[in-house]
Amino acid sequence: MKNYFAKRMDNVNPSAIDELLALGADPSIISFGGGYPDASLFPKQMLNQVFNEIINDPTGSTMQYAPSDGLPTLREKIATLMNEDGTPCSIDDILVLQGSQQGIDLAARMLINPGDTLITEDPTFLGALLAFNPNQPNYAAIPMDENGMKMDVLEETLKSNPKSKLIYTIPDFQNPTGVTMSIERRKELINLANFYDVIILEDTPYRHIRFEGQNLPTLRSLDTENRVIHLGSFSKILVPGLRIGWALAEKSLLKKMSLLKVAADTQTSTLNMAATNLFLERFDLFSHIEKLRHAYLIKKELMLKEITKHFPKNIKITNPSGGLFTWVTFDTTFDTTQFMKEIALSEAKVAYVPGGSFFPVKEQRHHARINFSSQPENLIKKGIEALGQSIRNYEKRNTN
């Protein structure tokens, strides 16, 4: 039988971590793998009220088709949310999405031809790479430090890659590292994008989950030439199951993304858009977010304390000011994929995300992303202690 697949499917492969995370779905496993919010904090009673009301709407409008760019009432509320966050916009600048993940996919399909240079942080969000790969980009990966993407390396990369089209970044509590880009680097990124005529895709699903320090301005708010596509999401601050996100961009860019969205899914779920809109109308979203911030700060501090206590002393961990993850760096000889598959799941009964798949150009297999938001405090302590013991036993066996 001949090969019917398009050439782009050569770059569409199962994620390297799919098998490992499937094993981690075992209920006997303590999983620090997914980017899950704490399900015990979901506002279930409020959502129950909201869904009950919209489902019983006698007009049936909440279960009908809706405009492809989203319910106007919800777009207006998102615009208000962005303005309150210091990012000026109007309802006409907002496109409602099936989560911000859809925005990554639409932006890449809109902008990237095969062979175009697509610049990311190194490491970067695995889900973004899965969306980018079918477009057959040439990746350029920019190393990071505690202040985010290194701008001197970015400038050299832009100089040497005239076909650069897009810079993808998660400036707030980056996935997977938890690092936040400094204000100085945000401004420099805008200047470089302007000078080299490149679009910036700003992904901000964790932005409102800041539990320490002051908010930094969005890249979109610093944008002087309308070249930033800003993506936001309710997945981490409300519930991920609604799959409601948004794009904010210059109108010609937004129009093209909207046309691609119509081709992909016609529209985001009317029911879920209406539920989100009514939730924002009836309840205080920021009061709910404050509960998340308080809970996640406690969990982060506990996890870092337990890692410091139980892991080998030569490891490094990031201390994020928000978000859901810490990034653990082991000795370069330590393969976190092999260790999880052979030891962590079977011996410690713990899952995490091995770091290798987050690197778009050259894998670095001695890192791991560990989520601190999803598990209760007692399982954070139990899981990290068990994982640390297994790591020490493994290293001891390998040195004897």
C-alpha positions, 0 to 999 in steps of 0.5 A: 500500500502506497504512502498516502501521508503528506510530507508534513506528517514526517514531523508528527510523531508520538511524544517521547513522554507519552508512554512514560506518562501513560504508565504514570496514570496508574492510581498507585503512582504519585504523579508530578508529571502533568501541568494540572491545577489542584482539582480540589480548588475547582469552583464546582458549586459556582460552575454548577450554578452557572451551567444549570442556568445556561442549560435551562435558558428557555431560548436555547441560545447557549446551545446554538452556534455562535460567532466564530471569533467568540461570544461578544459578551465574553470577548468584552470581558476578556478585553476588560481583563487585559486592560486591567492587566495593563494591556490596552485593547478592545473587543475587536482585538480578541479571538476566543480559542479552544485553549491557548494551545489552539492559538499556538497552532493557528499562529504557526500555520499562519506564519511558518513555511517549511524551512523558516526559522522559528526561535524558541527558548531552550528548553521550551513547552513541549506542546508548542513543539508538537504544534510547530512540527507539522509546519516543518520549521528550522528551530533555533533555540536560545539558552536561558538563565534566571532572567529568561532568554539570553538576548545576546544569543538571540541577537546573534541568532537573528543576525545569522538567520535572515529567514527568522519568522517567529519568536515563541516565548513564555515570559511568565513562569516559563514551562518547563523551567518556571523562570520569569523574563526580566523587564529589561529583557522584555524591552530588549526582545521587543527592540530586537523583534522590531529591528529584525522584523520578526513576530513574537508569540507571547504565551501566558497561561500561568501569568495570573498565578503569581504568588510572589513579587510584582507583575511585570508588563506583558510583551503585548503592552510593550509592543510598539509595532503591533508584532506581538500575538498574545495568548491567554487562558482560563485553564489554570485560573478557572478549570482546564476542562472548559478549554477557553483561551484567547488571542490578542493581536493586531487586526490583520493577524487576528483575522487570518487566525480567525479564518484558520479557526473556522477551517479547524473547528468553526467555533469554540463551544458555545456552552463553555463560552457562555458558562465562562462569561456567566461565571465572570459576570456573577463571581469574583474571578480574582478572589478565586485566583487569590486562593490558588496563589496562596495554596500553590505558594505553600505547595511550592515551598514544601516541594522545594524543601523536600527536594533539598532535603531528600535529593542529592546535594549536587542537583539544582532547582529553580525557585519560581515566583508563580506557575506550576513547575520547578525544573530540576537539573542533575549531573550531566551523566544522569538520564532522567528518561531512563531513570524514570522508566527503569526505577522511578515508576516501579520502585518509587512509584513516582512520575515526573516529566523527563527533560529531554523532550523540551529541547527543540534542537539538542536533547539534554537528558539530565533535567526533569520538570516537576509539578507542585500544584496538583498533588496534596501536601502529604503526597508531595512529601511522600513522593519526593522522599521516595523519589529522592531515596531511589535516586540516592540508591541508584547513584550509590549502585552506579558508583560501587 
